[in-house]
């Protein structure tokens, strides 16, 4: 099998990134014909079309998009290698790539990741959001250093990884000032009964715990909408469309950011957060700093 020509791949990467041969020609100070020839040679060697040409625009095919993702990783690693070879201090940990499950509250993600910026080493944080199964697959392929999730690794999982509980929080309920004024006429949690609710999607652990808590307290709310994206849920709540919940640890920040009020809180509904790493003994300094700081904040 013919090895990939990295010079051709670099031209491909730049054209895919810029969407135009002309712009790449100006950047590299080479003729458009040279670039076009390199792209044609790459497509010939791989036996597949990587671009769909429409006038002066170059759009990626499906295989082109796959190739671009690999090329992006290759040249990012090349940049890191160049920095390492220059002997910069601490560059072995320059990149810290964290997978974040898409059900985690966005405001809480920031609070969870903030401790890594106190490290003395130069650090570039890369956050990748997705569902837990995909993120764990990337962790197994060493594409991620850590996965943050609201649930631990399943005991039946074939993946060699370890769950570290880092923090837990009670749950607070929020509403816009106008809706909150109505709710406060009745004691909590009875005030939630038959009121509009904005809830997390059923695939999240916290939704399962909320449903059980609602049943325990005979609360039957009107579910207006369900969300995978917690920030979107809060934005709807800000407009007065319903009551939403979030970890009590960040309730002050939520009240400031979304101009809402706390209508009640409970410790019976716990949100537990985990750091899933490929090693039982943590060694990456950013991971150590993160887990230690969060463990202390949760005490």
Phi, psi and omega per residue, in radians:
X1 nan 2.311 -3.133
X2 -1.230 2.244 3.137
X3 -1.182 2.733 3.133
X4 -1.186 2.327 3.057
X5 -1.463 1.924 -3.017
X6 -1.270 -0.394 3.053
X7 -1.172 -0.775 3.079
X8 -1.120 -0.717 -3.129
X9 -1.117 -0.603 3.133
X10 -1.169 -0.733 3.069
X11 -1.074 -0.753 3.112
X12 -1.031 -0.804 -3.098
X13 -1.034 -0.786 -3.110
X14 -1.192 -0.725 3.133
X15 -1.154 -0.710 3.106
X16 -1.109 -0.650 -3.127
X17 -1.245 -0.738 -3.075
X18 -1.558 -0.436 -3.122
X19 1.320 0.219 -3.072
X20 -2.711 2.270 3.059
X21 -1.199 -0.624 -3.090
X22 -1.062 -0.768 -3.135
X23 -1.135 -0.698 3.117
X24 -1.174 -0.639 3.104
X25 -1.053 -0.724 3.115
X26 -1.181 -0.682 -3.119
X27 -1.140 -0.769 -3.028
X28 -1.626 -0.167 -3.115
X29 1.045 0.753 3.032
X30 -2.225 2.818 -3.071
X31 -1.287 2.681 3.085
X32 -1.093 -0.573 3.132
X33 -1.115 -0.666 3.110
X34 -1.101 -0.796 -3.133
X35 -1.129 -0.798 3.138
X36 -1.042 -0.673 3.122
X37 -1.160 -0.674 3.106
X38 -1.151 -0.675 3.108
X39 -1.162 -0.719 3.127
X40 -1.122 -0.666 3.130
X41 -1.165 -0.663 3.118
X42 -1.149 -0.779 3.126
X43 -1.116 -0.649 3.119
X44 -1.152 -0.735 -3.099
X45 -1.226 -0.536 3.139
X46 -1.569 -0.279 3.109
X47 1.279 0.418 -3.126
X48 -2.599 2.644 3.081
X49 -1.393 2.269 -3.136
X50 -1.811 -0.326 -3.132
X51 -2.251 2.654 2.899
X52 -1.946 2.103 -3.057
X53 -1.609 2.233 3.096
X54 -2.340 1.655 -3.060
X55 1.148 -2.170 3.129
X56 -1.588 -0.088 -3.114
X57 -1.632 2.492 3.137
X58 -2.080 1.900 3.136
X59 -1.796 2.532 -3.096
X60 -1.359 2.463 2.942
X61 -1.368 3.113 3.119
X62 -1.061 -0.806 3.096
X63 -1.193 -0.485 3.066
X64 -1.132 -0.679 3.112
X65 -1.157 -0.680 3.083
X66 -1.102 -0.781 3.139
X67 -1.095 -0.672 -3.139
X68 -1.096 -0.723 -3.140
X69 -1.082 -0.715 3.094
X70 -1.164 -0.748 -3.131
X71 -1.089 -0.681 3.127
X72 -1.064 -0.774 3.102
X73 -1.120 -0.743 -3.099
X74 -1.057 -0.837 -3.060
X75 -1.372 -0.440 2.999
X76 -1.142 -0.785 3.108
X77 -1.123 -0.596 3.085
X78 -1.091 -0.711 3.098
X79 -1.104 -0.718 3.133
X80 -1.153 -0.710 3.122
X81 -1.079 -0.717 3.128
X82 -1.069 -0.691 3.114
X83 -1.159 -0.738 3.122
X84 -1.051 -0.771 -3.103
X85 -1.169 -0.380 3.077
X86 -1.378 -0.150 3.051
X87 1.387 0.454 3.111
X88 -1.150 2.529 -3.125
X89 -1.177 2.308 2.999
X90 1.320 0.132 -3.031
X91 -1.231 -0.255 3.124
X92 -1.093 -0.313 3.099
X93 -2.058 0.487 -3.052
X94 -1.088 -0.654 -3.106
X95 -1.867 2.242 3.072
X96 -2.182 1.870 -3.032
X97 -1.803 2.055 -3.047
X98 -2.050 2.245 3.014
X99 -1.587 2.308 -3.105
X100 -2.129 2.115 3.129
X101 -1.143 2.463 -2.977
X102 -1.256 -0.053 3.104
X103 -1.608 -0.140 -3.120
X104 -1.275 2.472 3.084
X105 -1.077 2.296 -3.077
X106 -1.069 -0.732 -3.125
X107 -1.110 -0.579 -3.125
X108 -1.307 -0.547 3.102
X109 -1.024 -0.758 3.118
X110 -1.060 -0.785 -3.139
X111 -1.108 -0.604 -3.134
X112 -1.238 -0.619 -3.036
X113 -1.622 -0.235 -3.079
X114 -0.979 -0.648 -3.106
X115 -1.036 -0.438 -3.080
X116 -1.195 -0.340 -3.112
X117 -1.424 -0.022 3.068
X118 -1.551 -0.056 3.131
X119 -1.175 2.524 3.101
X120 -1.282 -0.393 -3.115
X121 -1.252 2.669 2.983
X122 -1.145 2.349 -3.037
X123 -2.485 2.353 2.986
X124 -2.067 1.995 -3.126
X125 -1.520 2.286 3.065
X126 -2.101 2.093 3.124
X127 -1.825 2.257 3.117
X128 -2.099 2.135 -3.108
X129 -1.812 2.504 3.108
X130 3.106 -3.067 3.097
X131 -1.385 2.784 -2.979
X132 -1.081 -0.703 -3.109
X133 -1.065 -0.772 3.141
X134 -1.171 -0.713 -3.136
X135 -1.144 -0.675 3.109
X136 -1.169 -0.612 3.074
X137 -1.112 -0.710 3.096
X138 -1.182 -0.598 3.091
X139 -1.109 -0.713 3.134
X140 -1.126 -0.509 -3.137
X141 -1.594 0.167 3.132
X142 1.107 0.430 3.049
X143 -1.458 -0.300 3.136
X144 -2.197 2.599 3.053
X145 -1.570 -0.430 -3.009
X146 -2.834 2.626 3.014
X147 -2.158 2.246 3.047
X148 -1.743 2.260 -3.030
X149 -2.582 2.861 3.058
X150 -1.657 0.123 3.092
X151 -2.531 2.559 -3.114
X152 -1.310 2.971 3.055
X153 -1.135 2.361 -3.135
X154 -1.122 2.402 3.108
X155 -1.027 -0.434 -3.128
X156 -1.546 -0.003 -3.105
X157 -1.187 2.363 3.097
X158 -1.352 -0.165 -3.096
X159 -1.222 2.337 3.066
X160 -1.480 1.579 -3.141
X161 -2.652 2.943 -3.016
X162 -2.371 2.444 -3.140
X163 -1.700 2.289 3.111
X164 -2.100 1.972 3.097
X165 -1.224 2.216 -3.035
X166 -1.953 -0.546 -3.133
X167 -2.891 2.676 3.028
X168 -2.381 2.738 -3.072
X169 -2.577 2.591 2.949
X170 -1.248 -3.109 -3.078
X171 -2.071 2.350 3.063
X172 -1.968 2.633 3.119
X173 -1.976 2.410 -3.016
X174 -2.221 2.689 3.063
X175 -2.689 2.784 3.061
X176 -1.106 2.743 -3.104
X177 -0.951 -0.702 -3.112
X178 -1.168 -0.739 3.116
X179 -1.248 -0.637 3.137
X180 -1.078 -0.660 3.139
X181 -1.070 -0.618 3.109
X182 -1.255 -0.747 -3.069
X183 -1.168 -0.583 -3.057
X184 -1.272 -0.064 3.056
X185 -1.306 -0.284 -3.123
X186 -2.170 2.590 -3.129
X187 -1.185 2.701 3.114
X188 -1.537 2.419 0.111
X189 -1.662 0.099 -3.120
X190 -1.038 -0.456 -3.121
X191 -1.121 -0.311 -3.132
X192 -1.405 -0.274 -3.048
X193 -1.114 2.256 3.112
X194 1.073 0.394 3.080
X195 -1.791 2.749 -3.135
X196 -1.185 2.270 -3.113
X197 -2.074 2.433 2.989
X198 -1.949 2.008 -2.990
X199 -2.118 2.760 3.023
X200 -1.180 2.771 -3.135
X201 -1.145 2.763 -3.047
X202 -1.184 -0.255 -3.137
X203 -1.423 -0.132 3.139
X204 -1.521 2.574 3.128
X205 -1.106 -0.722 -3.087
X206 -1.119 -0.564 3.123
X207 -1.133 -0.716 3.120
X208 -1.077 -0.692 3.128
X209 -1.227 -0.661 3.099
X210 -1.125 -0.765 3.137
X211 -1.035 -0.738 3.126
X212 -1.141 -0.680 3.138
X213 -1.194 -0.729 3.076
X214 -1.016 -0.779 -3.134
X215 -1.121 -0.702 -3.137
X216 -1.077 -0.625 -3.080
X217 -1.784 0.238 3.096
X218 0.967 0.674 3.094
X219 -1.695 2.099 3.111
X220 -2.117 1.612 -3.111
X221 -1.543 2.945 3.073
X222 -1.669 1.844 -3.098
X223 -1.302 1.875 -3.104
X224 -1.393 -0.686 -3.090
X225 -2.794 2.722 3.074
X226 -2.175 2.540 -3.004
X227 -2.371 2.471 2.871
X228 -1.475 -0.617 -3.087
X229 -1.592 1.969 -3.090
X230 -1.174 -0.575 3.129
X231 -1.147 -0.670 3.104
X232 -1.145 -0.689 3.103
X233 -1.047 -0.758 -3.140
X234 -1.178 -0.634 3.118
X235 -1.099 -0.691 3.074
X236 -1.140 -0.722 3.114
X237 -1.106 -0.644 3.122
X238 -1.039 -0.578 -3.137
X239 -1.441 0.074 3.074
X240 1.435 0.328 -3.082
X241 -1.487 -0.148 3.119
X242 2.948 3.063 3.114
X243 -1.594 2.431 3.094
X244 -2.318 2.851 -3.131
X245 -2.098 2.775 3.108
X246 -2.827 2.879 3.130
X247 -1.019 2.373 3.140
X248 -1.084 -0.471 -3.114
X249 -1.044 -0.425 -3.103
X250 -2.058 0.397 -3.055
X251 -1.139 -0.638 3.139
X252 -1.091 -0.732 3.138
X253 -1.150 -0.694 3.135
X254 -1.138 -0.729 3.130
X255 -1.067 -0.727 3.125
X256 -1.193 -0.824 -3.022
X257 -1.226 -0.688 -3.033
X258 -1.873 0.038 3.095
X259 0.956 0.844 3.118
X260 -2.083 3.015 -3.131
X261 -2.148 2.651 3.079
X262 -1.402 2.209 3.121
X263 -1.790 -0.180 3.106
X264 2.952 2.863 3.124
X265 -2.590 2.721 3.127
X266 -2.540 2.529 3.019
X267 -1.681 0.018 3.110
X268 -1.359 -0.328 3.079
X269 -1.948 1.816 -3.079
X270 -1.720 2.390 2.927
X271 -1.806 2.102 -3.109
X272 -1.981 2.344 -3.073
X273 -2.090 2.480 -3.034
X274 -2.221 2.556 2.934
X275 -1.855 2.116 -3.132
X276 -1.854 2.100 -3.073
X277 -2.146 2.788 3.128
X278 -1.377 0.052 -3.092
X279 -2.414 2.513 3.128
X280 -1.228 -0.783 3.102
X281 -1.636 2.030 -3.092
X282 -1.269 2.325 -3.119
X283 -2.222 -0.519 3.128
X284 -1.082 2.185 -3.058
X285 -1.038 -0.625 3.124
X286 -1.175 -0.685 3.104
X287 -1.149 -0.775 3.122
X288 -1.043 -0.807 -3.132
X289 -1.089 -0.731 -3.119
X290 -1.120 -0.913 -3.068
X291 -1.135 -0.754 -3.131
X292 -1.131 -0.755 -3.140
X293 -1.134 -0.746 -3.117
X294 -1.230 -0.636 3.102
X295 -1.104 -0.683 3.128
X296 -1.199 -0.681 -3.124
X297 -1.195 -0.442 -3.124
X298 -1.462 -0.172 -3.129
X299 -1.470 nan nan
